[in-house]
């Protein structure tokens, strides 16, 4: 995913106060951790930890809270999550807490 260069500040401002109902919904869906990192070129890297990612995806696709949030942020994207190349899934290569001492 990528934010349009002229929308960087608006994107950051919106994420200072993410809608409470959306955060509560994520927690109900088993999300333990969710962080978004923004590179200088507007590329976004999102890290989400949950029990069942496929179940989470299915649930948020029809979520009124997610749709409301989408109305606020989707116009800021240069490459949207639902476009080719927009959402790239990565495979884990290393996780520190899975290492044995």
Secondary structure, DSSP 8 states (H G I E B T S, - for coil): -EE-GGGHHHHHHHTTS--HHHHHHHHHTTEEEEEEEE-TTSBEEEEEEES-HHHHHHHHHT-HHHHHHHHHHGGGEEE-TTSTTTS--------GGGS--
